[in-house]
Amino acid sequence: MKGLFHGVCTALVTPFKNGKVDYFALKNLIDYQKDNGVSAICVLGTTGEPCTMSQREKKEIIKFCAANKGDLTLIVGSGSNDTKKAIKQSEMALENGADGLLVVTPYYNRCTQKGLCEYYASIFKATKAKIIAYNVPSRTGVNILPETLKSMAEDGSICGFKQANPSIAETMEIFSKLRGKIDIFSGEDAQNYLFYALGGSGAISVTANAFPKIVVEVYDFFMAGKREESLKMQEKLAKINQLLFAEVNPIPIKYCLNFLGLCKNELRPPLTKMDSFAQLDKEIELLIK
C-alpha cells in the first residue's frame, strides 16, 4: 500500500477562544504550515485535545481543515479504547475529507499484542483506509512490540507507524525489521534527525506548529545529502524541543503559539495553561531573530 506522505506532518493544535474552536486562528495556522513547506497536517491527535471535544466539534474541524488544506495531506486522529468507536470515528473522518488516519493504540483498558493486531485489522477491514499506527506508551500504557508491528505491516492493516516510544534500542529493532516495508515516522521531535539517518520517512511534529520552516529544513537538508546542514538545524531546535515537553503536551506549545501571536493560550480542562515560562520566552526570541 502506498503511504500517506513523506516529510514533515504537523501535529496541529486546536485553537480555542472563550471555550469554542477558534476557526480564524485555525485557518491562519493551516496557512502558516502551507507557507513553510510541511507535507501534511494531523488534526485531532494528542496535540489537538480531541478527548475534550464533542463529535459535532470533531466533524466540523475535519470538514474545515479539508476545505482549507490546499495540497497538504490531511490525517485525522481516530483511535479509541473501544474498537467499535474507533471504527465509527474513522468512518466519520473519511466521510468528511480525511486522506488517512492516525490511530493510537487502545488506552486505559489496554490490550494484549494479539488484541493490537485485531484492533488495527478491524479498523482497516471496515474502512480500507491508509492507517498510521501511533505508539505512545507513556500515555496509553500499551507498547507495540517490533514483532507485532511486523505482523500488522505484513497483513496490510497499516501503511505507516508513528513511534513516540523514546527507546532507541526498540526503534533500531523496528527499522531492522521494517525498513522500506512501511513508512516509519518520528513521534519525538528530539529524535527526528536520528529517524532520517535510520531510514525514516518523516516526522509527525509538535514543534512544527511554531517553527515549521526549521523542522522542514532538517528533513529537506538530510534528503538532499546535506547531512551537516541538517544536523545543524536539528541542533538549533534542541532546546525548544526539550522545553515544549517541560509540561504535558500541548500546554507548552499553546504558550509558544500565543507568544508568537498565532493563537490564544487557551486549553480545555483538565489541562491548565502555563502563565509564564522565562526559559521558553528566551528560546523563542532566539529562534525568531
HUBELPE-V845522 format. One line per field, one symbol per residue. ss: DSSP state (2 for helix, 1 for strand, 0 for the rest). phi: phi as a letter, one per 40 degrees, with the letter a starting at -180 (. if undefined). A space follows every 10 residues. Layout:
ss: ???
phi: ???
This chain:
ss: 0000001111 1000011001 1022222222 2222200001 1110022202 2200222222 2222222200 0011111000 0022222222 2222200001 1111000000 0022222222 2222222000 1111102222 0000022222 2222000001 1110000222 2222222200 0011110022 2222222200 0111100222 2222222222 2220002222 2222220222 2220000000 2222222220 0000000000 0000000222 222222200
phi: .cccabhbbc cccbcbafgb cccccccccc cccccbgcca bbbgcdccfc cbbccccdcc cccccccbcg cccbbbcbca cbdccccccc cccccbhcca bbbccdbgcf acccccdcdc ccccdcbfcc bbcbbacccc gbbccdcccd cccccgcbba abbbcccccc cdcccccbdg cbcbbcbbdc bdcdcccchc ciabbcdcdc bccccccdcc ccccgccccc cccccccdcc ccccbcbdcb dcccccccdc gcaccbbcdc cbcccaadcc dcccccccc
